[in-house]
């Protein structure tokens, strides 16, 4: 539709077609997330905070990206971070 220029004359039809094409990818992504959640959230992890669960889910869903990160890079990143010393009173 974009190549022929009809997307500007029929914007609603163009939007419906675009949403229909995106729906398949979005649905698959959600199904992958729920599948990973079933693996990550066990009875032992039911009491964790939502923030921690979210962080674990990001790592589980984006496993391919995290596999590319080298351990040495992570270690250097933590070494470079300023460390705070907390005094317990």
DOFI-149946 format. One line per field, with one value per residue (C-alpha): z, y, x; residue in three letters. Coordinates in nm, 4 decimals, always signed. Layout:
N
c3 <- (Z:...)
c2 <- (Y:...)
c1 <- (X:...)
aa <- (ALA:...)
//
This chain:
89
c3 <- (+0.0000:+0.0724:-0.2629:-0.4546:-0.2379:-0.1331:+0.2356:+0.2442:+0.0752:+0.2955:+0.6348:+0.8317:+0.6010:+0.6171:+0.9988:+1.0128:+0.7806:+0.9815:+1.3123:+1.1687:+1.0662:+1.4037:+1.5991:+1.5123:+1.6408:+1.9534:+2.0401:+1.9987:+2.2235:+2.4978:+2.4748:+2.5063:+2.8148:+2.9864:+2.9019:+3.0576:+3.3583:+3.4223:+3.4347:+3.6464:+3.8985:+4.1125:+4.4605:+4.6023:+4.4215:+4.4977:+4.7806:+4.5791:+4.5093:+4.1780:+4.0876:+4.1288:+3.9348:+3.6564:+3.6402:+3.6269:+3.3517:+3.1401:+3.1704:+3.0807:+2.7819:+2.6433:+2.6925:+2.3455:+2.4210:+2.7619:+2.6171:+2.4073:+2.7148:+2.8432:+3.2134:+3.2162:+3.0868:+3.3701:+3.6290:+3.4955:+3.4979:+3.8664:+3.9511:+3.7843:+3.9799:+4.2891:+4.5996:+4.8891:+5.2430:+5.4642:+5.8353:+6.0464:+6.3671)
c2 <- (+0.0000:+0.2360:+0.1661:+0.2423:+0.5417:+0.4076:+0.4182:+0.7924:+0.7635:+0.4716:+0.5333:+0.3092:+0.0128:+0.0694:+0.0765:-0.2473:-0.4230:-0.2955:-0.4079:-0.7488:-0.7995:-0.6867:-0.8984:-1.2269:-1.1079:-0.9492:-1.2624:-1.4848:-1.2555:-1.2674:-1.6462:-1.6723:-1.4485:-1.6566:-1.9754:-1.8363:-1.7124:-2.0654:-2.1839:-1.8945:-1.8628:-2.1722:-2.2336:-2.1307:-1.7987:-1.7055:-1.4778:-1.2637:-0.8980:-0.7982:-0.5969:-0.9006:-1.1200:-0.8616:-0.8589:-1.2387:-1.2419:-0.9950:-1.2189:-1.5285:-1.3757:-1.1990:-1.5022:-1.4716:-1.1175:-1.2076:-1.5030:-1.2569:-1.0631:-1.1743:-1.2384:-1.0214:-0.7232:-0.7585:-0.7879:-0.4754:-0.2865:-0.3680:-0.2748:+0.0625:+0.1389:+0.3503:+0.1496:+0.2876:+0.1962:+0.1642:+0.2080:+0.0056:+0.1818)
c1 <- (+0.0000:+0.2884:+0.4527:+0.1329:+0.0410:-0.2979:-0.2055:-0.2763:-0.6171:-0.7320:-0.5688:-0.8049:-0.7539:-0.3787:-0.3912:-0.5922:-0.3473:-0.0506:-0.2052:-0.2896:+0.0731:+0.2064:-0.0423:+0.1289:+0.4654:+0.3172:+0.1198:+0.4249:+0.6299:+0.3676:+0.3457:+0.7239:+0.7164:+0.4496:+0.6344:+0.9526:+0.7545:+0.6299:+0.9914:+1.1189:+0.8371:+0.8398:+0.7059:+1.0418:+1.0298:+0.6698:+0.7813:+1.0264:+0.9602:+0.8018:+1.1133:+1.3394:+1.0974:+1.0920:+1.4724:+1.4865:+1.2236:+1.4206:+1.7258:+1.5220:+1.3428:+1.6506:+1.8774:+2.0321:+2.1433:+2.2816:+2.4730:+2.6753:+2.7926:+3.1309:+3.1842:+3.4958:+3.2976:+3.0474:+3.3248:+3.4958:+3.1662:+3.1118:+3.4700:+3.4243:+3.1078:+3.1499:+3.0859:+2.8888:+2.9675:+2.6638:+2.7044:+2.4650:+2.3698)
aa <- (UNK:UNK:UNK:UNK:UNK:UNK:UNK:UNK:UNK:UNK:UNK:UNK:UNK:UNK:UNK:UNK:UNK:UNK:UNK:UNK:UNK:UNK:UNK:UNK:UNK:UNK:UNK:UNK:UNK:UNK:UNK:UNK:UNK:UNK:UNK:UNK:UNK:UNK:UNK:UNK:UNK:UNK:UNK:UNK:UNK:UNK:UNK:UNK:UNK:UNK:UNK:UNK:UNK:UNK:UNK:UNK:UNK:UNK:UNK:UNK:UNK:UNK:UNK:UNK:UNK:UNK:UNK:UNK:UNK:UNK:UNK:UNK:UNK:UNK:UNK:UNK:UNK:UNK:UNK:UNK:UNK:UNK:UNK:UNK:UNK:UNK:UNK:UNK:UNK)
//
